[in-house]
């Protein structure tokens, strides 16, 4: 999944804990029976570490006759990270890559100076119902790396490190946490961790990452006495150790990283530190100067009018 016309998220109500800089309520939009919730970007917070885009896909069931069909479309200046909890998606791109994304795998597609890709329900799985659930995030590339050569990397679930202690189970998707490090390479300091708390368990999040946030996927979490339901994005204040606990159990993603240090602009599927570079990419897509996607050449998403 790369770009859905989801509704912009909204800031949440006030909260007591001064450790929380911002709460965002991710708005849902139904796209042909498939629900997508967008948590980033927002008017009040555009980026957390390198994370400039955060979409929660599903959970949903694609019935017989329904399919996910994201037609070929372009990207520049970012890396997309696709991480599924359920279902499968076939990825094709202009590098010639064809890969079926499985739950727990990490698909990191670095767009750099430009790439085109599509994401669809695999043809061989369209004759039966299929549940789909996962996350699509974009990582803005740092200064000096925005125009790197495009690259696609798949990291299998079995190679990602796990950790477990006192009712806390987790998997490090990108970066290092709880004494283990993911093999997934990132262009800048990045933290991305899949965390599950058993009933009554708690997780300490150290202050050693500059910018941090969590997105609550399931259940309720508590921080300094404040309780937060699912589909809430909580951005933490820098420099504080955070303790997240849950009375009945919860599932959330911890993410963030070092600040890029310079602003990024986002328009449609394009991210750049330069507005002029985005205008160039718009013209290149409009006039057919991006590469095609082998095996998916007949369709594409046109440049938006606005």
Phi, psi and omega in degrees: 000139182230309180218120175244147178282060182282160178284145178295143179287169182235149174292149181270189180286170177292157181221162186279322187291127177276002175281345183258117182281325184201139169245135180238132174266116183284120180281145181258145172224132178273124180240090179061041181087004181242116185271133178234133177243126181258128180250333175221147358279163175232168179295328184264345178209114184270334191204145174233112191059229176271356185284109183251357184206132181216112179241134172260120183258121180074206001295143181209160174243120174274114182281171177303129183096345175261149179205156173270121182223089175266106186293163179308137181205159187260162171218151167220155166071015184212171169235129177270141176237117178252126184222112185258145170262333182204151178088178178221149180224135175269122177258132170229145179218173185286356172277352184095005179289138168224122187212133172269117182281127180251158179303136179089342176286161175242119173257111179250113180246109179273115182283317181055234183285350174152133176211156176234138177210166175228157178220122186219157170298130179305138183304321184287353181248010186274355182268005181215158176299147179216129175276144180226131179206135179175192181229142170237122177234154174244136173253118175292136180281144184286167176307137179088348181236007182293334185248028178292165177295140179296152186206143174238132179224130175249130177243120184291148181306321185295341182266355179276136184282141177252161171218152181205137178189130171051048176084004178251126174235139181207166176225130180271112182279312176220140177090202183230140179199144175054037174084004178232156183230137177285147175281353181291129181271138177234153184285340177216173181299119188224141176233127181210111189224133177265117188235136173234129177253130170286166179303127178084358182277163178217151179237131173267127178251110183293166183268014187279354172258132188300309181238131185220150175205162169233153172239122183277116182272322185204143180084193180233143177240158177234140177223115181052038176092343176275137180252142183226134182273179179295160181062036172245134173258125181243117178262126185268151176288136179298146172091354181256138167285135184246137173245120179251124176231169182212128181290320185246001182105150183200161177230126179211164174252130172261130182210163179153212182148193179286145175297141179291336176085353177213151185290156174235143175256145179229127176219121183054242181260013186250136176231135180198157172278356183235123175296326180295324179294323177294318177299322177297316180296321177301315181293322180294321178289319181297327184259010173076030182264359171280160177288159178272167177257108178303131182089355179211056189268346192271342182237159174197163176265119181290160177299131179301151180290323183251000000 
